[in-house]
Amino acid sequence: MDANVALSLAYPIGLGIAALGSAFGLGRAVSSAMEAIGRQPEAAGKIQTSMIIGCAFIEAITIYALISIFLAR
């Protein structure tokens, strides 16, 4: 197996793992934020802002994985 075949197999698997991890991370972040807002509704603005910033960082990891596929070819 040469390097091109290995990359052709490894990158889609890696991207799938990155997307799956991102989905679990986003689900957990949003779930925790909704629980926190339910417990303390007056802090909803601060919780929501922190959640959105965290979700952007989580999504960035998946985007980096996607971009690496295009850069490697």
N, C-alpha and C positions, 0 to 999 in steps of 0.2 A: 504494500500500500504506500503510495507516494504522498508527498505533503499536500498536494491539491485535493486528493480524495479525502484525506484526513480532515482538512479544513472544510470541505463540502459537507462532511457529516457532523463535525463538531459544532460549527457555528449555529445551525438551526436548533440543535439540541440545547446549546448554551442560551440562545435567545428564548427558547421555550421555558427554560428554568428561570431566567431573569423575569420573564413576563408572569410566570406563576408566583414567584416570590413577591413581585410588585403587587399583584392582585391580593395576595394574602396580607401584605403589609398595609395596603390601602383599606382593606376591609376592617382590619383590626384598629387602625387609626380612627376611621369614621365611627366604628362601633364604640370605641372608648370615649370619643368626643360626645357622642349622643348620650351616653350614660352620664358623663360629667355635666352636661347641660341639663339633663333630667334631675340631677341631684342639686344643682345650683344654677337655676335659670338666670339669675342676675349677672352671672359671669359669662353669659353666652357669647358676647362679642369677643372677649379675649380668647375664649376656648376655640371659637370658630376661626379666628385669625391664625392662631397657632396650628390648628389642624390643617388649614389650607397651605401654610408654609411647609409643614411636614409632608403633606401629600405631593407638593411640587418636588421636594427632594427625593421622595420615593420614585416618582415618575421619571426623574432625571436618570436614575440608574438604568431603567429599561431603555430609555432613549440612547444612552451611551452604548448599551449592548447592540442596539439596532444599527447605530452609526458605525460601530466597529466592523460589522459585516461588510458594509460598503467600502470602507477604507482598506480592508484586507484583500479585496479582489482586484 
